[in-house]
């Protein structure tokens, strides 16, 4: 590998060889999700195949390390705790698809579970704080470029409608705002642990991210970002919450009229968008009531929901999904599917909380702490935003989210130089 590139890699990857290539494939896969989901998944597949080849060459030692983490209790060493709810959620999803009116269409969603391999692949390939931080920095770089592009899109057409909002490299503003939200929470966790003076780029990047997120006029991502940042501050610098609240008031004071309209419309029952969301809630509740066990199957809500609408006031395309993670999953996979998903999400956040409580995470310069705080903040950000958008079904957002949630386990590896 060129000497110039080697100087930018963490010391633990100083030697040439397959582990470095596999790490770069995975790191680029995660960073490229901010640009193209197709490229991201191709790189993820290459990283998976590379790790599979390396494990076979080494006698499967890597695979055994994955399921025998010494940091876990004895009873969990044969299977990571997150594996059980994920496996059962996956199986119930397949069952819901098979008993639906369109099984073949429903089974297509099975390919999305490929992304969930990140939960196991990241701790296996990304070994230690240095490598985890490297991926964080790569994400920050690409997010900065995406933010600049979004701001440029707004500057070129500042009078754009709410149906033609800025989207950066993405094709849809909901995806763009969801990604910006998560990266902003990550950056807040990073900034809370490291000196702003030594990392001068944190402030301009924060302005770029916050500005582009604000100009998406996407309310669910606004709320999610605020919830995530407050969580980060509670865990790291609780005294700074007052300053953050003051900053929000200043932003609101100087915000354009269009921002006030977006906020006020959300609580105005006469607003068409708000009435549409209320209609989706009522429609989904009726659908779930009639299909409590298996729902109507993945990928079928958009057609089946039309039979449960209360009127013809809204266009058919509005019923493509229920704009709520809980309602969408229950509508697709029934109440048992929803309970399995809730179990999965709870187990997902217990891991970074457990890591955060370990003594090694107490060092203010520890990247284990950064990754753990970012994971807890991002978890709440996704859930809050997901009350008003089905962001769990967005492949780009889900990919980034799963990396964030798996990063604490990767960062706490200490059996190498990082």
Backbone torsions as a table, in degrees:
resi	resn	phi	psi	omega
1	UNK	NA	142.4	-178.8
2	UNK	-55.5	140.3	-177.9
3	UNK	-60.2	-34.7	-179.2
4	UNK	-61.6	-42.0	178.9
5	UNK	-68.9	-37.5	-178.7
6	UNK	-58.9	-32.5	-178.1
7	UNK	-68.4	-18.3	-179.5
8	UNK	-94.8	-5.2	-178.8
9	UNK	-92.5	157.1	176.8
10	UNK	-64.2	151.1	-177.8
11	UNK	-55.1	-29.9	-178.6
12	UNK	-67.5	-11.1	177.7
13	UNK	-115.0	28.1	-175.8
14	UNK	-68.0	-31.3	-178.0
15	UNK	-86.9	140.8	176.1
16	UNK	-67.6	155.4	176.5
17	UNK	149.5	173.6	-178.1
18	UNK	-56.5	-39.4	-179.4
19	UNK	-57.6	-37.4	178.9
20	UNK	-65.3	-44.5	-178.9
21	UNK	-63.9	-43.6	-179.6
22	UNK	-64.3	-40.7	177.2
23	UNK	-60.9	-45.4	-179.3
24	UNK	-63.8	-39.0	177.3
25	UNK	-60.7	-44.6	180.0
26	UNK	-68.1	-44.2	-179.3
27	UNK	-61.4	-44.1	178.8
28	UNK	-67.5	-33.7	176.5
29	UNK	-60.0	-44.0	-178.7
30	UNK	-69.5	-44.3	-179.0
31	UNK	-67.8	-36.8	-176.2
32	UNK	-74.4	-8.1	177.0
33	UNK	-64.8	-20.4	176.6
34	UNK	-78.7	-6.6	-177.7
35	UNK	-117.5	-50.4	-175.5
36	UNK	-153.4	122.1	179.6
37	UNK	-70.3	-31.3	179.7
38	UNK	-64.7	-48.6	178.5
39	UNK	-63.5	-41.1	-179.9
40	UNK	-59.1	-44.6	-177.4
41	UNK	-73.2	-32.4	174.9
42	UNK	-63.0	-43.9	179.0
43	UNK	-67.1	-37.5	177.7
44	UNK	-64.3	-42.0	177.1
45	UNK	-62.4	-39.5	177.8
46	UNK	-65.4	-40.6	177.9
47	UNK	-63.7	-40.8	179.2
48	UNK	-63.3	-45.3	178.9
49	UNK	-65.0	-39.7	178.8
50	UNK	-63.0	-42.4	179.4
51	UNK	-68.1	-36.6	177.1
52	UNK	-61.9	-44.3	178.6
53	UNK	-63.8	-42.6	-178.6
54	UNK	-65.6	-39.6	179.2
55	UNK	-63.4	-41.6	179.3
56	UNK	-65.6	-39.8	179.9
57	UNK	-64.5	-33.9	-177.7
58	UNK	-95.8	11.4	178.3
59	UNK	76.2	30.9	176.2
60	UNK	66.1	19.4	-179.4
61	UNK	-63.4	-35.3	179.2
62	UNK	-65.1	-42.5	179.3
63	UNK	-65.3	-38.0	178.7
64	UNK	-68.0	-35.0	177.8
65	UNK	-63.1	-32.5	-178.7
66	UNK	-65.2	-37.7	-175.3
67	UNK	-102.2	10.7	179.4
68	UNK	-134.9	50.6	-179.1
69	UNK	-69.1	117.4	-177.4
70	UNK	-65.4	-16.2	179.9
71	UNK	-78.0	-12.0	-179.3
72	UNK	-92.0	154.7	175.3
73	UNK	-58.5	156.8	-177.1
74	UNK	-54.8	-40.6	-175.2
75	UNK	-70.4	-12.8	-178.2
76	UNK	-106.1	1.7	-171.6
77	UNK	-70.6	-23.7	-178.1
78	UNK	-86.0	-16.2	-179.7
79	UNK	-154.4	121.1	178.2
80	UNK	-56.6	141.4	-176.9
81	UNK	-55.5	-33.9	-177.4
82	UNK	-70.3	-18.2	-174.7
83	UNK	-66.7	-37.3	-175.9
84	UNK	-65.1	-54.0	178.7
85	UNK	-63.7	-34.4	178.6
86	UNK	-66.1	-44.9	179.6
87	UNK	-62.2	-46.1	-179.1
88	UNK	-67.7	-36.9	176.0
89	UNK	-63.2	-41.3	178.2
90	UNK	-63.8	-47.0	-179.1
91	UNK	-64.3	-40.2	178.9
92	UNK	-67.0	-34.9	176.7
93	UNK	-62.3	-44.2	177.5
94	UNK	-63.2	-40.4	179.4
95	UNK	-65.1	-42.7	177.9
96	UNK	-61.8	-35.7	178.0
97	UNK	-68.8	-41.0	-176.9
98	UNK	-66.5	-34.6	-177.9
99	UNK	-91.7	2.5	-179.7
100	UNK	-79.7	173.9	-179.9
101	UNK	-74.5	-15.3	179.6
102	UNK	-136.9	76.1	-174.3
103	UNK	-59.5	-42.3	-177.2
104	UNK	-61.9	-41.3	178.3
105	UNK	-65.5	-40.7	-178.9
106	UNK	-67.6	-34.5	-177.9
107	UNK	-70.2	-15.7	178.7
108	UNK	-59.8	-30.5	-177.3
109	UNK	-66.2	-17.5	179.6
110	UNK	-58.3	-29.8	-179.3
111	UNK	-67.5	-23.1	179.5
112	UNK	-68.0	-23.1	179.7
113	UNK	-69.4	-11.3	171.7
114	UNK	-56.5	-36.4	-178.9
115	UNK	-64.4	-32.2	-176.4
116	UNK	-67.3	-13.1	175.6
117	UNK	-62.9	-18.8	176.1
118	UNK	-55.8	-34.5	-178.7
119	UNK	-60.2	-28.0	179.9
120	UNK	-102.8	-31.6	-176.0
121	UNK	-74.2	-38.8	-177.9
122	UNK	-61.8	-50.2	178.3
123	UNK	-66.0	-21.2	-179.2
124	UNK	-80.7	-37.0	-175.6
125	UNK	-96.7	-41.4	-177.4
126	UNK	-88.4	106.2	-169.6
127	UNK	-111.2	90.2	172.6
128	UNK	112.4	171.5	-175.7
129	UNK	-64.0	-40.3	-177.5
130	UNK	-60.9	-43.7	-179.8
131	UNK	-71.3	-37.7	177.6
132	UNK	-63.9	-44.5	178.9
133	UNK	-62.7	-35.9	179.5
134	UNK	-60.0	-42.5	178.7
135	UNK	-68.2	-38.9	174.9
136	UNK	-56.0	-47.8	-178.5
137	UNK	-63.9	-38.5	177.1
138	UNK	-62.9	-42.0	177.5
139	UNK	-63.1	-42.1	179.2
140	UNK	-61.8	-39.8	179.8
141	UNK	-63.9	-49.7	-178.6
142	UNK	-67.1	-37.5	178.3
143	UNK	-63.8	-36.9	176.7
144	UNK	-62.6	-42.7	177.7
145	UNK	-65.1	-41.5	178.7
146	UNK	-64.5	-39.1	178.3
147	UNK	-64.4	-45.1	179.4
148	UNK	-61.0	-40.1	177.3
149	UNK	-63.4	-44.1	178.9
150	UNK	-61.4	-43.1	177.9
151	UNK	-64.7	-36.5	176.5
152	UNK	-65.1	-38.3	177.3
153	UNK	-62.7	-39.5	179.1
154	UNK	-69.8	-40.3	179.7
155	UNK	-63.5	-34.2	179.9
156	UNK	-71.6	-33.4	-179.6
157	UNK	-140.1	74.8	-176.7
158	UNK	-68.7	-16.6	-178.2
159	UNK	-97.6	20.8	-177.9
160	UNK	-64.9	151.4	-177.8
161	UNK	-81.3	170.7	179.1
162	UNK	-70.5	-13.0	176.2
163	UNK	-95.4	6.3	179.0
164	UNK	-143.3	57.5	-174.5
165	UNK	-86.1	168.1	-179.2
166	UNK	-65.0	147.6	-175.5
167	UNK	-141.6	6.9	178.5
168	UNK	57.3	-131.1	177.4
169	UNK	-82.2	-10.7	-175.9
170	UNK	-82.5	164.5	178.1
171	UNK	-94.4	-3.6	-176.0
172	UNK	-144.4	135.6	-175.3
173	UNK	-68.8	-27.2	177.8
174	UNK	-64.1	-43.8	177.2
175	UNK	-63.5	-46.1	-179.2
176	UNK	-58.8	-48.5	-177.9
177	UNK	-66.7	-35.4	177.4
178	UNK	-64.5	-40.1	177.4
179	UNK	-67.8	-44.3	179.1
180	UNK	-60.9	-39.0	178.3
181	UNK	-59.2	-48.8	-177.4
182	UNK	-66.7	-42.0	179.8
183	UNK	-65.8	-36.2	178.5
184	UNK	-63.8	-39.7	176.8
185	UNK	-66.0	-41.7	175.8
186	UNK	-58.3	-45.0	-178.4
187	UNK	-65.5	-36.6	177.9
188	UNK	-63.8	-43.1	177.5
189	UNK	-63.7	-40.5	178.6
190	UNK	-63.1	-47.3	-177.6
191	UNK	-66.4	-28.7	-178.2
192	UNK	-72.2	-16.1	-176.3
193	UNK	-107.9	-23.1	-175.6
194	UNK	-120.1	151.3	-176.0
195	UNK	-65.9	131.0	176.4
196	UNK	-65.5	-31.2	-176.7
197	UNK	-68.8	-36.3	-179.9
198	UNK	-79.6	-21.7	179.0
199	UNK	-123.3	77.9	-173.1
200	UNK	-60.9	-23.7	-174.4
201	UNK	-74.9	-12.0	-177.5
202	UNK	-62.2	-45.6	-176.7
203	UNK	-64.6	-51.9	178.6
204	UNK	-62.2	-35.7	177.9
205	UNK	-66.8	-38.4	177.1
206	UNK	-60.2	-42.1	-180.0
207	UNK	-65.5	-42.3	178.4
208	UNK	-61.5	-47.6	-178.2
209	UNK	-65.0	-48.7	-178.5
210	UNK	-64.7	-40.2	-179.5
211	UNK	-65.1	-45.9	179.6
212	UNK	-66.5	-38.7	177.2
213	UNK	-63.5	-42.9	179.7
214	UNK	-60.7	-41.2	-175.1
215	UNK	-79.9	-2.6	169.7
216	UNK	-75.2	-18.5	-177.5
217	UNK	53.9	36.4	-179.8
218	UNK	-101.9	105.6	-170.3
219	UNK	-66.8	-37.8	-178.8
220	UNK	-63.5	-37.4	178.2
221	UNK	-71.7	-34.1	174.3
222	UNK	-58.6	-51.2	-178.3
223	UNK	-63.1	-41.9	179.2
224	UNK	-62.7	-41.5	179.2
225	UNK	-63.6	-43.2	179.1
226	UNK	-62.5	-45.0	179.7
227	UNK	-62.4	-42.4	-179.6
228	UNK	-66.1	-43.4	-179.0
229	UNK	-66.9	-42.0	177.9
230	UNK	-61.2	-39.9	177.5
231	UNK	-61.5	-45.0	178.1
232	UNK	-59.5	-45.0	-179.4
233	UNK	-66.3	-37.8	176.9
234	UNK	-60.6	-36.8	-177.6
235	UNK	-81.8	-21.3	-173.3
236	UNK	-121.4	-49.9	-176.1
237	UNK	-138.6	73.8	-175.3
238	UNK	-59.5	-28.4	179.2
239	UNK	-67.6	-18.4	-178.6
240	UNK	-81.7	-6.9	-178.6
241	UNK	-63.3	-37.7	177.5
242	UNK	-61.4	-42.4	178.4
243	UNK	-65.3	-37.7	177.9
244	UNK	-65.6	-41.2	177.3
245	UNK	-62.2	-40.2	177.6
246	UNK	-63.9	-40.1	177.7
247	UNK	-61.4	-41.7	178.1
248	UNK	-62.3	-40.5	178.3
249	UNK	-63.6	-39.9	177.9
250	UNK	-63.8	-43.6	178.9
251	UNK	-61.4	-44.2	179.1
252	UNK	-64.3	-35.9	-178.8
253	UNK	-64.9	-39.2	-176.8
254	UNK	-97.2	2.3	-177.9
255	UNK	-67.8	148.8	177.6
256	UNK	-68.5	165.3	-178.3
257	UNK	-59.8	-34.0	-178.9
258	UNK	-61.7	-33.4	178.4
259	UNK	-68.1	-41.4	176.6
260	UNK	-61.9	-39.0	179.0
261	UNK	-62.8	-41.4	179.3
262	UNK	-64.5	-40.9	-179.6
263	UNK	-69.8	-45.5	-178.0
264	UNK	-68.8	-32.8	179.9
265	UNK	-63.8	-29.5	-177.9
266	UNK	-67.1	-20.7	179.4
267	UNK	-115.0	12.1	179.7
268	UNK	-103.3	108.1	-178.1
269	UNK	-65.5	-12.5	177.6
270	UNK	-84.9	-16.3	-180.0
271	UNK	-68.6	138.7	-175.7
272	UNK	-62.8	-41.4	-180.0
273	UNK	-65.5	-42.4	179.3
274	UNK	-65.5	-42.0	178.0
275	UNK	-64.0	-34.3	177.0
276	UNK	-65.3	-40.7	178.4
277	UNK	-66.8	-38.4	176.6
278	UNK	-63.5	-39.4	177.4
279	UNK	-62.8	-39.7	179.2
280	UNK	-66.0	-38.8	177.1
281	UNK	-62.2	-48.4	-179.5
282	UNK	-64.7	-39.3	178.8
283	UNK	-63.8	-45.5	-178.6
284	UNK	-65.8	-37.4	178.6
285	UNK	-64.4	-40.2	177.0
286	UNK	-65.6	-40.7	-180.0
287	UNK	-64.9	-44.4	-180.0
288	UNK	-65.9	-37.5	178.6
289	UNK	-59.3	-38.0	-178.7
290	UNK	-85.8	-15.3	-177.8
291	UNK	-135.5	62.9	-170.5
292	UNK	-73.9	-26.3	-172.6
293	UNK	-87.2	-50.2	-174.7
294	UNK	-120.6	3.4	-176.5
295	UNK	63.9	-156.5	179.2
296	UNK	-105.9	3.3	178.1
297	UNK	97.7	146.5	176.5
298	UNK	-59.2	144.9	178.0
299	UNK	69.8	7.0	-177.6
300	UNK	-112.1	-6.1	-177.5
301	UNK	-61.4	-39.1	-175.8
302	UNK	-63.3	-27.2	177.6
303	UNK	-93.7	-42.1	-177.9
304	UNK	-69.0	-31.7	-178.2
305	UNK	-62.8	-25.8	-179.4
306	UNK	-64.5	-23.6	178.7
307	UNK	-80.6	-10.6	-177.0
308	UNK	-114.7	6.2	179.3
309	UNK	-68.1	152.8	-177.4
310	UNK	-87.7	-20.7	-179.4
311	UNK	-159.8	178.9	177.6
312	UNK	-99.8	19.3	-175.1
313	UNK	-65.4	-35.4	-173.5
314	UNK	-106.4	150.2	-179.1
315	UNK	-68.1	157.2	-177.7
316	UNK	-60.1	-35.9	-175.4
317	UNK	-64.0	-20.8	179.9
318	UNK	-64.9	-23.0	-176.2
319	UNK	-92.2	17.8	-178.7
320	UNK	-61.4	-35.1	169.3
321	UNK	-155.7	171.9	-168.4
322	UNK	-91.2	5.2	177.7
323	UNK	55.3	35.2	179.2
324	UNK	-162.9	124.9	-177.5
325	UNK	-58.9	-46.4	-176.2
326	UNK	-64.6	-47.6	-178.4
327	UNK	-68.9	-39.6	-179.2
328	UNK	-64.4	-45.7	-178.4
329	UNK	-67.2	-40.4	177.0
330	UNK	-65.2	-38.1	179.4
331	UNK	-67.6	-36.6	-178.9
332	UNK	-79.9	-39.9	-167.5
333	UNK	-126.4	8.6	177.6
334	UNK	79.1	173.5	-178.9
335	UNK	-65.1	-39.9	175.4
336	UNK	-59.6	-39.3	176.7
337	UNK	-62.5	-39.3	177.6
338	UNK	-64.4	-42.6	-179.8
339	UNK	-64.2	-38.0	177.5
340	UNK	-66.5	-38.2	177.8
341	UNK	-65.7	-41.3	177.8
342	UNK	-62.5	-42.1	176.5
343	UNK	-59.7	-44.9	178.7
344	UNK	-60.0	-45.5	-178.2
345	UNK	-66.6	-38.4	178.1
346	UNK	-65.5	-44.9	179.3
347	UNK	-63.6	-33.4	-179.3
348	UNK	-63.0	-41.3	-178.6
349	UNK	-83.5	-20.0	177.7
350	UNK	-66.2	-32.9	-179.8
351	UNK	-61.2	-54.5	178.2
352	UNK	-65.3	-31.5	176.3
353	UNK	-64.3	-42.1	178.6
354	UNK	-63.6	-42.6	178.7
355	UNK	-65.0	-40.2	-177.4
356	UNK	-64.5	-29.4	-177.9
357	UNK	-83.6	-7.0	179.2
358	UNK	-75.1	147.8	-176.8
359	UNK	-56.2	-34.5	-177.6
360	UNK	-65.6	-20.0	-179.1
361	UNK	-84.1	-6.2	-176.5
362	UNK	-76.4	-18.2	178.3
363	UNK	-64.0	121.9	-177.7
364	UNK	-61.3	-20.5	178.7
365	UNK	-95.5	3.6	-177.0
366	UNK	-76.0	128.4	177.6
367	UNK	-75.1	-17.3	173.0
368	UNK	-59.2	-42.5	178.6
369	UNK	-66.1	-41.9	178.4
370	UNK	-57.7	-50.9	-177.5
371	UNK	-64.3	-37.5	-178.6
372	UNK	-70.1	-44.2	178.4
373	UNK	-64.3	-42.3	178.2
374	UNK	-61.5	-37.8	-179.9
375	UNK	-64.8	-46.1	-179.5
376	UNK	-65.5	-43.1	178.7
377	UNK	-64.5	-41.7	-179.9
378	UNK	-68.1	-35.5	177.7
379	UNK	-59.0	-47.8	179.8
380	UNK	-70.2	-36.1	178.3
381	UNK	-60.3	-44.5	179.7
382	UNK	-64.0	-41.8	-178.8
383	UNK	-67.2	-42.7	179.9
384	UNK	-65.5	-48.5	177.7
385	UNK	-62.7	-33.4	-178.8
386	UNK	-72.0	-5.8	172.3
387	UNK	-73.9	-15.7	-176.1
388	UNK	-128.8	6.6	179.5
389	UNK	-160.2	142.8	178.5
390	UNK	-84.1	70.1	-176.0
391	UNK	-78.2	-19.0	177.2
392	UNK	-67.6	-21.0	178.8
393	UNK	-91.6	1.3	179.9
394	UNK	-90.4	113.2	-173.1
395	UNK	-59.5	-39.7	-179.6
396	UNK	-65.2	-48.6	179.7
397	UNK	-63.6	-41.6	-179.5
398	UNK	-63.7	-41.1	179.2
399	UNK	-59.9	-50.0	179.7
400	UNK	-63.1	-41.9	-179.4
401	UNK	-61.4	-43.9	-178.7
402	UNK	-68.0	-34.0	173.6
403	UNK	-63.2	-46.8	-179.1
404	UNK	-57.9	-41.6	-177.0
405	UNK	-72.9	-26.1	-179.8
406	UNK	-91.2	-15.5	-175.7
407	UNK	-59.9	-38.7	179.7
408	UNK	-58.1	-40.1	178.8
409	UNK	-67.6	-31.6	177.2
410	UNK	-72.6	-41.3	-175.4
411	UNK	-68.8	-26.7	-174.2
412	UNK	-83.0	-1.6	176.1
413	UNK	-67.2	125.5	-174.8
414	UNK	-124.4	12.4	-175.8
415	UNK	-90.6	25.8	-179.9
416	UNK	-156.1	168.8	173.0
417	UNK	-77.9	133.9	-180.0
418	UNK	-124.8	NA	NA
